[in-house]
Amino acid sequence: MPRLTLLSLALLAACGDTGDRPTTGAAGTLEGPDAILNAVTEEVFTVGSATGDDWDTFGSVRSVHFDANGNLHIFDGQAEHILVVGPEGSLIRTVGGQGEGPGEFENVTTAIVARDGSYTVLGFSHIDLLAPDGEYVRRINLDPMTTGIVIARMALPDGRLVAGGIMRFGEEEEEEEEGHPIHIFPLDGAEAELLYTAWRPPDEEEDETSVSGSAETGMRVAWSAGRAFEPFVNYDLLTDGRLALIDSIGYRVKLIGLDGSVAGTIERPIAPLAVDDALMEAARDRYRESTARRNAMRTNSPIQIDMEGVEGLTFADEVPVLYGLKVDWEDRIWVKRRGPTGDDDGPTDIVTPDGDYVGTLPPEGLRTPDAFGPGGLLAYIERDELDLPTVRVVRLVALEPEG
């Protein structure tokens, strides 16, 4: 196990603090104040057309990935195809397309692209494997009653999926597992194995989320408003197969080994915010906006979600320090902190798996991209002045200490 910078849990004991007092310790360390970084970037290319007849007229850009050659793979969920774009921004090929035949896509939930450019494409009823050139390899059929619908957005180097959820629709309701289980889902027909159970607070008694319908007629999920400021379970893969994971109210990044053990933690003495009236009203505004966007984006997906009104929203007592993380091509961990209103607009810390602190990007600085690539490539899914989807690629040239 590599040596990690491990902070005493006592440093996080001040959970009731407002989090606005300065931290102690040397500058440029995890124990000290933020060491601000200025990101030097250069534009590479932007794709996304409004003309209606070009290859880059996107319907709904669901995800982007880079391969080891610097090619960008753009999954358009509306067209149900993947566009492979070269390092200069030109189209190399189109993979998939709507249909039920080999190499065609139907009701895709996630498209995973490996560093060698091969594909694992997840749908509601099957998983398709494709070669780096887009040629069909094989299909793995899923049964919603037995294997379940696999919810995964990443795969281990050996191809096994890291599944954040497996939804089964049996005749009898299964007992819900405690916490947030993360499974390894093999592609050879073997049973899924539990890797790790992340922490999450118990569900509220008044939570009335329910599922109706069937795989044949379509699923309908009535989703309760839930509780604002719940700690997120978020994780990403290091190149050696370990998970960098957050599931805490305080500042704590766990490293989960392939055997499911916690191989180490990376921590900073930053306390959560106490929830007050202003934070609650800001959360209600965000919920109204997100519900309106979801209703406007209804599709023909077999699973439709109906959200409860804002009056059903409840609140945790504290705002967790972290809301997300992402691992870059060099295995640095970009740790995203919440802002002063509890939203995801705070600074971003960059640390290494060994616990070295690289520094902090300010809220107005470089954002964590939707995809990292080799040679400092970063891809962002954005919308232009006409509200049409685009993908912008920049190169991170340097991270320079402020001043």
Steps between C-alpha positions, in 0.01 A plus 500: 500500500645844417566733791216751534470832678251400770347770719360426839121478506518743789568775249150448363327494836379859468203396286283776636739776390408730215820410317611863456790502745848447358655156517829446678820353364749586230384658176505258209408202716173320568503637856550861390300767314421471131798540268332664200588377151467686171429266208670580170296355211482520124197444278518188279163482322124528549242283323126560483306633205172687467459444127307173531692313232853467636632192682539700821136606528444338837169396648600425860864461599488251786872434554847551359816289530856516370705201389879468527548649153322821596186417302178631654196270514170690525187304591184663363210345690236633263662361186624196696842505342859583593698750294877448500678833455873523430749724685446780247120498530408306186265202487674162477196271509154444646438199725156349556173661403136428577395141443480152647766327293863421584695821550183710522378669818161502672408673827863555597555613858880527499783476248836415657816548294826332607840658445558269202179632342286189554138544609267363766150628420235445766128485429193391694494150356858433388865604503683526167877466464667663200861505379703823475406529131132484593448143379247296695655233727220349708182571696421415862126475561356631825185376670335767720369221725833319558818672388326837533566828322863593560576863583870564437710774345849351524683173451811345652803445275389135454157610372292423809249773581497706818126511567349763727163328475333183375123540463299179512123484450388176658157397618605539861658818623862442595632620835692821443869483576639737761724778384594540134630168364752506215525176304741355249294365211687243286421453132548123494167405658629474856312658789568859593723539806472767769816713500421760762203647684528877519338687786175684456257621767184298556204578277229719643185321614283724281696413185229379262708415194326220310538304178214385279460338160709227341786451259247439222269797564763740632605591852371805684678630809326738740796667670465685828668838538732351761737682730724784386868505594531125514862387468568374148654165422735573213803311370739462211762246395875523534701325231591214737131420556461664841204729562535855629171548688314755712205414727549729802372827640856613574796524265600138449604320180528123537714276282327164453715204398402225260436279803245751635720627783560866580864532399531856630331836541580855398358769729500873565382682817209679331174492694147469352264797491205506740170519306307823556195666342700658218656167403159331505344760270793475259450122494128542424583727205743243361244222539236698307748562219615137480142369499406741220802387293418133557138549391617685188733213407250214511585235243372167375718319753345182649542658845316826569555694822235716668645738763317614814441875546737723693270499803615144568868599525661450841848594622801352670659692787834558326628556148764240410835650407538300176262423215712323241838390370661395175833333419709647218724322250800532739305349792465831680170531687296816442293540818198730463385704801161662556459876487361737766134436402545122508509479120765334288686824432785487747876461447666182372796338674751294301671222697689181419414146619811522723342792682711777347317831467552662159284806573151647463321642197278795602124493427544743210795301362526191281206264543533125535437368147252238386794294372876498547732386223870446434739793471282728714189476279172605665150473348197702610137439403349847459219687327543787258313832477212319326486245783632227270743237633868538419819331616803719568849353530788686664849399605624558855850635448597571861376547855685800641496608866333839544749780542 
